[in-house]
Amino acid sequence: MIAATAVAVVVVDQASKAAIRAALAPLSTVPVIDGFLNITHVRNLGAAFGIMPGRQVMFVVTSALVIVGIGVFASFGEVRRRTSAFALGLVAGGALGNLIDRVSGDRRVTDMLEIQFRHRDVFPVFNVADSAIVVGVACLAFLLLIEKDPDQVDDGDAAAA
């Protein structure tokens, strides 16, 4: 499930980026939902949501390590929950989608989704890969928070003993 999710994210991410590059000149904006959502063509040298621009080598290395780490974990580790596998696939696919941009063409990531609140930018323009990474990490964090400690006996087991 990790690989299938990652491939789906990469396909949707790269297709959306190609469509934006073909349809809109850089910095062009098309309103989708007035005052809330725009499609804006931005070419970004930063990380997710435009943070830390210009650190390409660090982003390439980090993305590669994340992808390899998830691959190694999936190969040797035991992913017990489908939600965990799905979340890991989102992170891997998002990392790979942006890595493809960083190592090809002008080495800039294409962003296009602009969220506003009352015509004011809420945060920098982002893309499908950025969204997949954020949602995947949030899901993993949530799963870690709700996961019981396997060494801890819960009240039901203690009563049965």
C-alpha positions as CSV (number, residue, x, y, z in Angstrom):
1,M,0.0,0.0,0.0
2,I,2.9,2.4,0.6
3,A,4.2,2.1,-2.9
4,A,0.8,2.3,-4.5
5,T,0.0,5.5,-2.5
6,A,3.3,7.0,-3.3
7,V,2.9,6.3,-7.0
8,A,-0.6,7.8,-7.0
9,V,0.7,11.0,-5.3
10,V,3.6,11.4,-7.7
11,V,1.3,10.9,-10.7
12,V,-1.3,13.4,-9.5
13,D,1.4,15.8,-8.4
14,Q,3.4,15.7,-11.6
15,A,0.3,15.9,-13.8
16,S,-1.0,18.9,-11.9
17,K,2.4,20.7,-12.2
18,A,2.7,19.9,-15.9
19,A,-0.9,21.3,-16.5
20,I,-0.1,24.5,-14.6
21,R,3.2,25.0,-16.4
22,A,1.4,24.5,-19.8
23,A,-1.6,26.7,-19.0
24,L,-0.4,29.6,-16.9
25,A,2.6,31.9,-17.1
26,P,4.6,32.2,-13.9
27,L,2.9,34.4,-11.3
28,S,-0.5,34.2,-13.2
29,T,-3.5,33.6,-11.0
30,V,-6.9,32.1,-11.8
31,P,-9.6,32.5,-9.0
32,V,-11.4,29.3,-8.3
33,I,-13.4,30.3,-5.2
34,D,-13.3,34.0,-4.8
35,G,-11.6,35.1,-1.7
36,F,-10.6,31.5,-0.7
37,L,-8.9,29.5,-3.4
38,N,-6.8,30.6,-6.4
39,I,-4.6,28.6,-8.9
40,T,-1.4,30.6,-9.0
41,H,1.7,29.5,-10.9
42,V,4.7,29.9,-8.7
43,R,8.2,28.5,-9.2
44,N,9.7,27.8,-5.8
45,L,13.3,27.2,-4.6
46,G,12.2,26.5,-1.1
47,A,10.8,23.5,0.8
48,A,7.1,22.9,1.6
49,F,5.1,26.1,1.5
50,G,8.2,28.0,0.3
51,I,10.2,27.9,3.5
52,M,14.0,28.1,3.4
53,P,14.5,29.1,-0.2
54,G,17.7,28.3,-2.0
55,R,18.9,25.3,0.0
56,Q,18.6,22.9,-2.9
57,V,21.3,20.4,-2.0
58,M,19.9,20.0,1.5
59,F,16.4,19.5,0.1
60,V,17.6,16.9,-2.4
61,V,19.5,15.0,0.2
62,T,16.7,15.2,2.8
63,S,14.1,14.0,0.2
64,A,16.3,11.1,-0.8
65,L,16.9,10.1,2.8
66,V,13.1,10.2,3.5
67,I,12.3,8.1,0.5
68,V,15.1,5.5,1.2
69,G,14.2,5.5,4.9
70,I,10.5,4.7,4.2
71,G,11.6,2.1,1.7
72,V,13.9,0.4,4.2
73,F,11.3,0.6,6.9
74,A,8.7,-0.9,4.6
75,S,11.1,-3.7,3.6
76,F,12.3,-4.7,7.0
77,G,9.8,-3.2,9.4
78,E,6.3,-4.3,10.0
79,V,3.7,-1.7,9.1
80,R,0.7,-3.0,11.0
81,R,-2.0,-0.5,10.1
82,R,-3.3,0.4,6.7
83,T,-3.5,4.0,7.9
84,S,0.2,3.9,8.7
85,A,1.1,2.5,5.3
86,F,-1.2,5.1,3.6
87,A,0.5,7.9,5.6
88,L,4.0,6.7,4.8
89,G,3.0,6.5,1.1
90,L,1.8,10.1,1.2
91,V,5.1,11.3,2.7
92,A,7.2,9.2,0.3
93,G,5.1,10.3,-2.7
94,G,5.2,13.9,-1.7
95,A,9.0,13.8,-1.2
96,L,9.5,12.1,-4.5
97,G,7.2,14.5,-6.4
98,N,9.1,17.6,-5.2
99,L,12.5,15.7,-5.7
100,I,11.6,15.2,-9.3
101,D,11.2,19.0,-9.7
102,R,14.4,19.7,-7.9
103,V,16.6,17.5,-10.0
104,S,15.0,18.3,-13.4
105,G,14.5,21.5,-15.5
106,D,15.3,24.7,-13.7
107,R,15.4,22.9,-10.3
108,R,12.4,24.8,-9.0
109,V,9.3,23.2,-7.6
110,T,6.1,24.2,-9.3
111,D,3.4,25.4,-6.8
112,M,-0.1,26.3,-7.7
113,L,-2.6,26.1,-4.8
114,E,-3.2,29.4,-3.0
115,I,-5.5,29.5,0.0
116,Q,-6.8,32.9,1.1
117,F,-9.1,34.2,3.8
118,R,-11.0,37.3,2.8
119,H,-8.5,37.9,-0.1
120,R,-5.5,37.7,2.2
121,D,-2.9,35.0,1.8
122,V,-3.0,32.4,4.6
123,F,0.3,30.8,3.8
124,P,2.6,30.5,0.7
125,V,1.4,28.8,-2.5
126,F,1.8,25.0,-2.4
127,N,1.3,21.9,-4.5
128,V,-0.1,18.4,-4.2
129,A,3.3,17.0,-3.0
130,D,3.4,19.5,-0.2
131,S,-0.1,18.6,0.8
132,A,0.6,14.9,0.8
133,I,3.7,15.4,3.0
134,V,1.8,17.5,5.5
135,V,-1.3,15.2,5.6
136,G,1.0,12.1,5.9
137,V,3.1,13.5,8.7
138,A,-0.1,14.7,10.6
139,C,-1.6,11.2,10.2
140,L,1.6,9.6,11.5
141,A,1.7,11.9,14.5
142,F,-1.9,11.2,15.3
143,L,-1.3,7.5,15.1
144,L,1.7,7.8,17.4
145,L,-0.4,9.7,19.9
146,I,-3.2,7.1,20.0
147,E,-0.9,4.0,19.9
148,K,-0.8,2.2,23.1
149,D,2.5,1.3,24.6
150,P,3.0,-2.4,23.9
151,D,4.8,-2.9,27.2
152,Q,2.0,-1.4,29.2
153,V,-0.8,-3.7,30.4
154,D,-4.2,-2.0,30.0
155,D,-6.8,-2.3,32.8
156,G,-8.8,-5.0,30.9
157,D,-5.7,-7.3,30.8
158,A,-4.8,-6.7,34.4
159,A,-8.3,-7.6,35.6
160,A,-8.1,-10.9,33.6
161,A,-4.8,-11.9,35.2
